[in-house]
Each structure stands twice: as C-alpha cells, then as structure tokens.
Amino acid sequence: MSRLILTWTALLLAVPAFGADRTDNKTTAREASTSEAQAIHAEMIAFGQWMIRLDAATTEAIAAFRDVGPSWNAAMATGSPDAMEARFRPTLARVEAAIGTARARLDALDTPSFPRLRLPVDTEPVRLRAEMQRMIGNMADIAQTLPGVMTAMRARDPSATRLAMVKMLDTTRALFRAQAALTAAWAATTEADDPTLQSLRFELLFFKSGVRLLDSVERGALGKPDPTLGADLRGIAGEIDAVVTAGNKLVDAQRAEFTASREELAGEKDPESVSARAMADKVVAMSGLQQEGFAVSQRYAAQLRRTADAAGSGPVSMTVLGPMIDSLRTTRTELDEIGMRVAQVMAGTK
C-alpha cells in the first residue's frame, strides 16, 4: 500500500504548474496594422511580465507539493507507522503553509486587460488567475486526505488505508479532469492553423493518459486485472504522434512566415517597423520553443508504448507503472519550463 501511495504522489504532481502560455500570438501579430505595432508589442511585453508574476505566486506551493512523493518515501523507510508520521508531518505542514501563501498571493494579484492582443475569454488574466486558484484549491483538498492515510496506517487498518487511498485517487482524478476541461475550452477558441492548437491537443491526451494510469493504480490496489491498459496506452501514443506531426508542420509554416516578415523589415528605422520586427522576432523564438514541446511529447509517447509492452492482462504492478508515472511527472516539469520561457520571450527578458 505504501508503494501505491508513493505512486499516487507522483501522479498528482503532473498537474500544470504554469498554465498561461496558450495565447494566439501569431494571429495578433499577423493581423495588426503597422500603426498599432508599437502598442501591440507593448501589450505583449506586459502580458509576458504578468504571466511571470502569476507563476511566481504559485512557485513555492508547487515546489512544496512536488516534495510530497520523495518525503513520503523517506518517511516510509523509517519502518514504523509512528515514525513515518513523525517524519512526514513537517512536509505536510510546509505544503499547507505554501498553499496558504499561494492563495494570498493569487488573491492580491492584479488582473489587467490587454485589449489589443484580443485574447480569447479563457486566456484573459482574470480567468487564468481563477484557474490557478482552483488548482491550488484542489491541491489543498488532496493534502487534506493525507492525515487520514497516516491515521489508518498507524492503526494498522488495511481496510481504512484502502478507503483513504481510493479517496486520494478520486480527488486526483477530479483535478486531472478539471484541467482537461479548461484545456478543451482553450482549444475551442484557438485557430486551426495555429500550432498552439496541437500543443493543447497533446495536453488533453496527457491528462487522458493520467486518468487512465490512476484507474490502473486503483485496480492494482484492489487486485483487479487491467487487460486493456496496453491497448489504451498504445492508442493514446498514436494520437500523440498525429498531434506532433501536425504541430511541427504548422510551426515550420509559422516560422517561415514571420522570418519573411522580419527580413522585409530589416533596416527599417521608424518606430512602427522596429516594433513589428520585434514581434516577429518573438514569434520566431516561440516557434522554436513549441518544437521543443513537441519533442517532449514524442518522448512521452515512447514511454507510453514501453509501458504498454510491459503491461500484461492481470493486475498491473508498480514495477510496470513506475517508469510511466516518472515520465508523467518529468514531462509536466519540462512543459512548465518551456511555458515559462515562452513568457520570458514575450516579456523581453530572454
């Protein structure tokens, strides 16, 4: 049971730590008239700076939350439920304190508007802040289930421990599904020729795979077979392949378009042309970051296939699921880092 709980703590860390990089910058840059180039560029910089502030509001909470798994593992190594609880309680206290700090920072965060960027409703600052507030709230709900697990383990009550474990899995599933619903809303407002749409489609597949893995963890905890896991994971991997192929083609087209625009403006000294060229530079840079994201997606698909190959028709062991869950966590971390770099490019800090 302790191994299952550790696996769960790795799964819950796969939620996005930074969810504000879904804007359609390609469209705003391409459709802007030259006379507005300076104003749009200024808003792009301001929006990037705001996204960095949004991320900073939750950084400590995310870091503390991601320490839950390793700390739980270290606590389990103490050998007794009482010693385990004594070892883990400080980590739980840090998580709860960090969540409280994040809530206060998010409540105090400004939510400016950026009318020239024509952001979809679901990517406006007020909605993005609300998304992060919901995510932090979900993390608080998950943290609140941990004392019950420790109490059940200390009482050496397998039935109570199992019930607490199922509650944790259900709460984590709800978190994944909430993130998937928000991602679907962003995708619905993204243009078909924008590579961002393919990035969002990967996010949907990422959450789909996370829910499927949680289901397999629960079945394993109950000793139930999971004969369709291999086929399900292979199917998701195939869908990711299609997303990556389409996304890279769109990125290539976007880069070519804005590279040409940048070359046309080379040597121009007037302020409007300088701003338009700077925007084109940002879009070209962000195109490269999107391709980095698609490379991360490909690695994730490869791990899905390896896990599918290792899964049998009976209950799936933690030995089989462990590498996949590690990949879920590391993939999320890599995508979050790319998202922050996108914000830094927009803000002109990188």
C-alpha angles and dihedrals in degrees: 000000000000090000090052091051091050089051089051092052089055092050095052091055090066093083114109116270091193119033105167106092100092101100123130098236093158092064096045092049095046097046097043118111115235091244090062097043095102094050093047092048090051090052091048090055092046092049091051090050090050092051089054089053090049090053092047090055091064103029096100093047093050092048092049092046092051089055091063096086098049091042092051090050091051091048092051089055090065088081104227134068092235093052090043092055092047090051096045101042094080090055091051090049091052091050092050092047092048091049090052090051092049092051092052092048093048092048089053095044115112119236107209123183125237105198096172092058090057092214118197110255093252093055098050114116095250090056094042091052089050089052092054091046090054091048092051088048090053090050089053089052090052093047089053091060094058098075089057091056092050091048091051092048092048089052089049089231109151093186094053091044091053092049091050090049092052090051090053091050092049092051092048091048089053090053092052092048092049090053090048091052092052091047090051089053091053091047091053091060097044121099118249093237094051113101087215087076090062090049089054091048089055089051089055091051090046092056091043090056091047092055090047091052091049088053090052092048090053093048090050091051090054093044093245123145121247104200097164098052094097094050092045093052092046089052092052090047090054091052090050090053090056092048092050093049093050093043095052091050091052092046091052091051092047093049092049092050096050095039087057091049091050092051091050089056095045111126095016111133105186115110095244093054092046090053093045090051091049090053091049089051090054093049091050090050092048090050089061090050091051090055089052087055091052089052088055088050091053092053090051091052090051091055091048088057093047090052091047090053092051096046116096131193097269131066109319114240127225088242088066096040097043099080091045092052090048088053091050090055097043092045090054091049093050093049091049090053091051090049090054091049089053089054091048091052090051091048092049094239093117 
